[in-house]
Every structure is written in structure tokens, then in C-alpha cells.
Amino acid sequence: MTHPKADDVRTMVRTFILKEFLPGADPSELTDTTPLISGGILDSLATVKLVAVLEEKYGIEIQPHEASVGHMDTVDAITSLVTGKMKS
């Protein structure tokens, strides 16, 4: 199995967040460093939903402590978490 590139993960995450949690928002307002959890875009339920999609799409397991501000507060952080798990 070939691993998707970081850019592909980043695009998928941004698209999912815009579609599911920011419908109608200007896509340019969601940058790779926009605070998602601390900025109130993702609440705990939204974070769980995102984790489930990432686990299913990329065949990875995200631990409960990783579904937190420290690991999932920006598109960049989520991309790093996912790509890091795919390499191991």
C-alpha cells in the first residue's frame, strides 16, 4: 500500500472540516494554522467524528490522548499526526 503524501492528507482534512463543520464558510479562512479546537471550530464530538474518519480512511489508530489540542488543533498538526502514524 502506498502512503498518501502530506499534501493529500492536508487537503482531505481541510475539505472535511469545511464540509462538516464550517458549511458556507470561505475556504480561504481555514488555513493550515487556524486553531480548530482552541478556536471553537471543533468541539469534542466533532473531534471524535474527525478521528473516526481519519482512522477509517488511512488505516491508522489515534489514541484517546492524541485527540486533543496538542495533536489536533490545526490542519498542520493533524497532518503531522496522520502521516507520522502511516510511516510506522
N, CA and C atoms as an extended XYZ file, in Angstrom:
264
Properties=species:S:1:pos:R:3:atomname:S:1:resname:S:1:resid:I:1 pbc="F F F"
N         0.840       -1.195        0.000 N   MET     1
C         0.000        0.000        0.000 CA  MET     1
C         0.879        1.251        0.000 C   MET     1
N         0.577        2.175       -0.857 N   THR     2
C         1.341        3.422       -0.874 CA  THR     2
C         0.695        4.410        0.086 C   THR     2
N         1.548        5.140        0.754 N   HIS     3
C         1.048        6.119        1.727 CA  HIS     3
C         0.772        7.441        1.024 C   HIS     3
N        -0.370        8.056        1.349 N   PRO     4
C        -0.651        9.358        0.743 CA  PRO     4
C         0.357       10.402        1.214 C   PRO     4
N         0.590       11.353        0.361 N   LYS     5
C         1.502       12.440        0.705 CA  LYS     5
C         0.845       13.357        1.732 C   LYS     5
N         1.680       14.099        2.450 N   ALA     6
C         1.176       15.044        3.450 CA  ALA     6
C         0.197       16.033        2.828 C   ALA     6
N         0.479       16.468        1.600 N   ASP     7
C        -0.424       17.416        0.941 CA  ASP     7
C        -1.805       16.816        0.717 C   ASP     7
N        -1.838       15.513        0.404 N   ASP     8
C        -3.124       14.839        0.198 CA  ASP     8
C        -3.907       14.752        1.512 C   ASP     8
N        -3.202       14.449        2.604 N   VAL     9
C        -3.840       14.388        3.921 CA  VAL     9
C        -4.358       15.774        4.298 C   VAL     9
N        -3.517       16.785        4.105 N   ARG    10
C        -3.879       18.165        4.443 CA  ARG    10
C        -5.141       18.587        3.675 C   ARG    10
N        -5.189       18.276        2.386 N   THR    11
C        -6.349       18.625        1.561 CA  THR    11
C        -7.601       17.905        2.051 C   THR    11
N        -7.472       16.624        2.360 N   MET    12
C        -8.619       15.850        2.843 CA  MET    12
C        -9.151       16.427        4.158 C   MET    12
N        -8.248       16.747        5.081 N   VAL    13
C        -8.644       17.290        6.388 CA  VAL    13
C        -9.350       18.634        6.212 C   VAL    13
N        -8.771       19.511        5.411 N   ARG    14
C        -9.385       20.831        5.190 CA  ARG    14
C       -10.768       20.691        4.552 C   ARG    14
N       -10.874       19.841        3.535 N   THR    15
C       -12.147       19.638        2.843 CA  THR    15
C       -13.199       19.097        3.800 C   THR    15
N       -12.812       18.110        4.619 N   PHE    16
C       -13.752       17.512        5.565 CA  PHE    16
C       -14.234       18.544        6.589 C   PHE    16
N       -13.305       19.307        7.147 N   ILE    17
C       -13.675       20.308        8.162 CA  ILE    17
C       -14.591       21.367        7.554 C   ILE    17
N       -14.264       21.835        6.359 N   LEU    18
C       -15.110       22.845        5.711 CA  LEU    18
C       -16.512       22.300        5.453 C   LEU    18
N       -16.602       21.083        4.950 N   LYS    19
C       -17.890       20.496        4.595 CA  LYS    19
C       -18.736       20.180        5.835 C   LYS    19
N       -18.098       19.557        6.845 N   GLU    20
C       -18.833       19.073        8.014 CA  GLU    20
C       -19.072       20.130        9.088 C   GLU    20
N       -18.102       20.993        9.316 N   PHE    21
C       -18.158       21.872       10.486 CA  PHE    21
C       -18.213       23.363       10.152 C   PHE    21
N       -17.916       23.723        8.910 N   LEU    22
C       -17.944       25.132        8.516 CA  LEU    22
C       -18.701       25.309        7.196 C   LEU    22
N       -19.898       24.733        7.084 N   PRO    23
C       -20.609       24.848        5.807 CA  PRO    23
C       -20.862       26.312        5.459 C   PRO    23
N       -20.571       26.656        4.225 N   GLY    24
C       -20.785       28.028        3.773 CA  GLY    24
C       -19.647       28.979        4.082 C   GLY    24
N       -18.650       28.521        4.818 N   ALA    25
C       -17.522       29.395        5.154 CA  ALA    25
C       -16.620       29.563        3.938 C   ALA    25
N       -15.921       30.664        3.899 N   ASP    26
C       -14.948       30.921        2.847 CA  ASP    26
C       -13.751       29.990        3.087 C   ASP    26
N       -13.453       29.098        2.141 N   PRO    27
C       -12.334       28.161        2.343 CA  PRO    27
C       -11.013       28.835        2.669 C   PRO    27
N       -10.816       30.076        2.206 N   SER    28
C        -9.555       30.763        2.480 CA  SER    28
C        -9.415       31.137        3.956 C   SER    28
N       -10.526       31.118        4.697 N   GLU    29
C       -10.464       31.431        6.126 CA  GLU    29
C        -9.922       30.273        6.961 C   GLU    29
N        -9.933       29.058        6.398 N   LEU    30
C        -9.391       27.893        7.103 CA  LEU    30
C        -7.978       27.648        6.593 C   LEU    30
N        -7.004       28.140        7.337 N   THR    31
C        -5.611       27.954        6.944 CA  THR    31
C        -5.048       26.730        7.650 C   THR    31
N        -3.821       26.380        7.324 N   ASP    32
C        -3.183       25.225        7.949 CA  ASP    32
C        -2.869       25.473        9.423 C   ASP    32
N        -2.942       26.735        9.852 N   THR    33
C        -2.629       27.055       11.251 CA  THR    33
C        -3.823       27.641       12.012 C   THR    33
N        -5.006       27.608       11.408 N   THR    34
C        -6.206       28.086       12.106 CA  THR    34
C        -6.451       27.205       13.331 C   THR    34
N        -6.613       27.801       14.531 N   PRO    35
C        -6.885       26.977       15.715 CA  PRO    35
C        -8.279       26.351       15.616 C   PRO    35
N        -8.312       25.027       15.601 N   LEU    36
C        -9.572       24.325       15.409 CA  LEU    36
C       -10.291       24.034       16.725 C   LEU    36
N        -9.571       23.436       17.661 N   ILE    37
C       -10.181       23.100       18.955 CA  ILE    37
C       -10.195       24.334       19.855 C   ILE    37
N        -9.034       24.965       20.016 N   SER    38
C        -8.974       26.139       20.890 CA  SER    38
C        -9.740       27.317       20.291 C   SER    38
N        -9.964       27.290       18.977 N   GLY    39
C       -10.730       28.343       18.321 CA  GLY    39
C       -12.225       28.074       18.259 C   GLY    39
N       -12.645       26.917       18.780 N   GLY    40
C       -14.070       26.614       18.846 CA  GLY    40
C       -14.679       26.023       17.580 C   GLY    40
N       -13.867       25.716       16.582 N   ILE    41
C       -14.399       25.109       15.358 CA  ILE    41
C       -14.732       23.642       15.610 C   ILE    41
N       -13.844       22.935       16.296 N   LEU    42
C       -14.080       21.540       16.639 CA  LEU    42
C       -14.384       21.413       18.124 C   LEU    42
N       -15.563       20.888       18.463 N   ASP    43
C       -15.840       20.544       19.859 CA  ASP    43
C       -15.475       19.068       20.034 C   ASP    43
N       -15.743       18.505       21.197 N   SER    44
C       -15.320       17.125       21.446 CA  SER    44
C       -15.995       16.143       20.493 C   SER    44
N       -17.264       16.350       20.200 N   LEU    45
C       -17.980       15.458       19.293 CA  LEU    45
C       -17.425       15.561       17.875 C   LEU    45
N       -17.157       16.773       17.425 N   ALA    46
C       -16.590       16.975       16.093 CA  ALA    46
C       -15.202       16.350       15.995 C   ALA    46
N       -14.430       16.438       17.061 N   THR    47
C       -13.089       15.854       17.075 CA  THR    47
C       -13.168       14.336       16.963 C   THR    47
N       -14.110       13.730       17.693 N   VAL    48
C       -14.299       12.278       17.624 CA  VAL    48
C       -14.702       11.860       16.208 C   VAL    48
N       -15.569       12.627       15.595 N   LYS    49
C       -16.008       12.342       14.226 CA  LYS    49
C       -14.825       12.414       13.256 C   LYS    49
N       -14.010       13.440       13.394 N   LEU    50
C       -12.834       13.596       12.546 CA  LEU    50
C       -11.855       12.439       12.751 C   LEU    50
N       -11.619       12.065       14.002 N   VAL    51
C       -10.725       10.945       14.309 CA  VAL    51
C       -11.227        9.668       13.633 C   VAL    51
N       -12.531        9.402       13.724 N   ALA    52
C       -13.099        8.191       13.117 CA  ALA    52
C       -12.879        8.180       11.611 C   ALA    52
N       -13.065        9.317       10.966 N   VAL    53
C       -12.862        9.413        9.513 CA  VAL    53
C       -11.390        9.191        9.158 C   VAL    53
N       -10.498        9.797        9.916 N   LEU    54
C        -9.062        9.638        9.655 CA  LEU    54
C        -8.625        8.191        9.843 C   LEU    54
N        -9.105        7.556       10.914 N   GLU    55
C        -8.736        6.166       11.179 CA  GLU    55
C        -9.221        5.253       10.058 C   GLU    55
N       -10.456        5.473        9.618 N   GLU    56
C       -11.018        4.628        8.565 CA  GLU    56
C       -10.316        4.869        7.225 C   GLU    56
N       -10.126        6.125        6.877 N   LYS    57
C        -9.545        6.455        5.568 CA  LYS    57
C        -8.086        6.020        5.456 C   LYS    57
N        -7.321        6.192        6.524 N   TYR    58
C        -5.878        5.942        6.441 CA  TYR    58
C        -5.429        4.668        7.146 C   TYR    58
N        -6.351        3.918        7.737 N   GLY    59
C        -5.988        2.659        8.376 CA  GLY    59
C        -5.034        2.827        9.543 C   GLY    59
N        -5.252        3.882       10.314 N   ILE    60
C        -4.401        4.164       11.477 CA  ILE    60
C        -5.242        4.108       12.741 C   ILE    60
N        -4.567        4.133       13.885 N   GLU    61
C        -5.272        4.211       15.160 CA  GLU    61
C        -4.781        5.435       15.912 C   GLU    61
N        -5.715        6.313       16.246 N   ILE    62
C        -5.381        7.518       17.003 CA  ILE    62
C        -5.795        7.267       18.447 C   ILE    62
N        -4.837        7.359       19.344 N   GLN    63
C        -5.091        7.098       20.762 CA  GLN    63
C        -5.932        8.228       21.368 C   GLN    63
N        -6.692        7.915       22.419 N   PRO    64
C        -7.533        8.955       23.040 CA  PRO    64
C        -6.758       10.218       23.434 C   PRO    64
N        -5.548       10.048       23.964 N   HIS    65
C        -4.783       11.238       24.381 CA  HIS    65
C        -4.304       12.057       23.180 C   HIS    65
N        -4.329       11.454       21.989 N   GLU    66
C        -3.902       12.181       20.796 CA  GLU    66
C        -5.036       13.022       20.203 C   GLU    66
N        -6.260       12.735       20.572 N   ALA    67
C        -7.413       13.503       20.083 CA  ALA    67
C        -7.596       14.729       20.966 C   ALA    67
N        -6.557       15.559       21.016 N   SER    68
C        -6.531       16.696       21.935 CA  SER    68
C        -5.957       17.922       21.239 C   SER    68
N        -6.011       19.032       21.928 N   VAL    69
C        -5.476       20.283       21.396 CA  VAL    69
C        -4.006       20.119       20.991 C   VAL    69
N        -3.253       19.381       21.763 N   GLY    70
C        -1.827       19.211       21.475 CA  GLY    70
C        -1.539       18.531       20.148 C   GLY    70
N        -2.448       17.696       19.689 N   HIS    71
C        -2.215       16.929       18.463 CA  HIS    71
C        -3.149       17.301       17.318 C   HIS    71
N        -4.273       17.966       17.628 N   MET    72
C        -5.286       18.166       16.603 CA  MET    72
C        -5.853       19.585       16.550 C   MET    72
N        -5.066       20.576       16.950 N   ASP    73
C        -5.602       21.941       16.995 CA  ASP    73
C        -5.481       22.687       15.676 C   ASP    73
N        -4.666       22.174       14.748 N   THR    74
C        -4.533       22.827       13.439 CA  THR    74
C        -4.502       21.753       12.353 C   THR    74
N        -4.758       22.169       11.135 N   VAL    75
C        -4.658       21.246        9.995 CA  VAL    75
C        -3.227       20.711        9.911 C   VAL    75
N        -2.241       21.559       10.155 N   ASP    76
C        -0.842       21.120       10.146 CA  ASP    76
C        -0.592       20.033       11.183 C   ASP    76
N        -1.090       20.227       12.395 N   ALA    77
C        -0.880       19.249       13.467 CA  ALA    77
C        -1.557       17.919       13.133 C   ALA    77
N        -2.766       17.980       12.597 N   ILE    78
C        -3.487       16.760       12.228 CA  ILE    78
C        -2.730       16.031       11.120 C   ILE    78
N        -2.244       16.783       10.139 N   THR    79
C        -1.490       16.187        9.037 CA  THR    79
C        -0.238       15.490        9.563 C   THR    79
N         0.470       16.130       10.473 N   SER    80
C         1.680       15.530       11.060 CA  SER    80
C         1.346       14.259       11.826 C   SER    80
N         0.274       14.290       12.588 N   LEU    81
C        -0.148       13.118       13.365 CA  LEU    81
C        -0.457       11.951       12.427 C   LEU    81
N        -1.244       12.207       11.392 N   VAL    82
C        -1.653       11.142       10.467 CA  VAL    82
C        -0.452       10.599        9.695 C   VAL    82
N         0.354       11.477        9.109 N   THR    83
C         1.494       10.997        8.320 CA  THR    83
C         2.513       10.279        9.201 C   THR    83
N         2.677       10.711       10.436 N   GLY    84
C         3.572       10.032       11.361 CA  GLY    84
C         3.104        8.628       11.664 C   GLY    84
N         1.818        8.435       11.788 N   LYS    85
C         1.255        7.108       12.072 CA  LYS    85
C         1.336        6.192       10.865 C   LYS    85
N         1.269        6.755        9.678 N   MET    86
C         1.311        5.928        8.480 CA  MET    86
C         2.714        5.386        8.210 C   MET    86
N         3.725        6.063        8.701 N   LYS    87
C         5.101        5.618        8.477 CA  LYS    87
C         5.480        4.463        9.384 C   LYS    87
N         4.794        4.354       10.538 N   SER    88
C         5.191        3.304       11.493 CA  SER    88
C         4.527        1.988       11.184 C   SER    88
